[in-house]
Amino acid sequence: MQPEMQEFLDNARAFEQRMRDAESSLRQAVVTGRSADGTVAVLASGLGQLQGVRVDPGVFEHRDPERLAEAIAEAIRAAGANARSLAEQRMGPVEINLY
C-alpha cells in the first residue's frame, strides 16, 4: 500500500475512534434544562436522551395547566440546547433531538 494511502487510513481510524470516545462520553454525561421561571428542570444525556423531569410542587397550587405545559416545553428546549452545545464541544456540529 502506498504511504499516502496508509496515512489516510490511519487518520480515518484515529478520527473514528475519537468520535466513538466522544459518543461514549456524551452518553454518560447529564445536562439540565430549566424553564424560565425555574419551576421545571429536565435532565437529558449529552446525546439528548431524556433522563427525567422535575417539577416544583408549588406549580400545582396555581393550577394553571397552560403555564405548566409552557414551563415543561421551555425546559425541554433548554436541555436540548445544552446537549447540542456539549456535543458540539466534543464532536463538532451535530443535531440533537430529545427522545
Stockholm file with secondary structure:
# STOCKHOLM 1.0

chainA/1-99         MQPEMQEFLDNARAFEQRMRDAESSLRQAVVTGRSADGTVAVLASGLGQLQGVRVDPGVFEHRDPERLAEAIAEAIRAAGANARSLAEQRMGPVEINLY
#=GR chainA/1-99 SS CCHHHHHHHHHHHHHHHHHHHHHHHHHHCEEEEECTTSSEEEEEETTCCEEEEEECTTHHHHTCHHHHHHHHHHHHHHHHHHHHHHHHHHHSSCCCCCC
#=GC SS_cons        CCHHHHHHHHHHHHHHHHHHHHHHHHHHCEEEEECTTSSEEEEEETTCCEEEEEECTTHHHHTCHHHHHHHHHHHHHHHHHHHHHHHHHHHSSCCCCCC
//
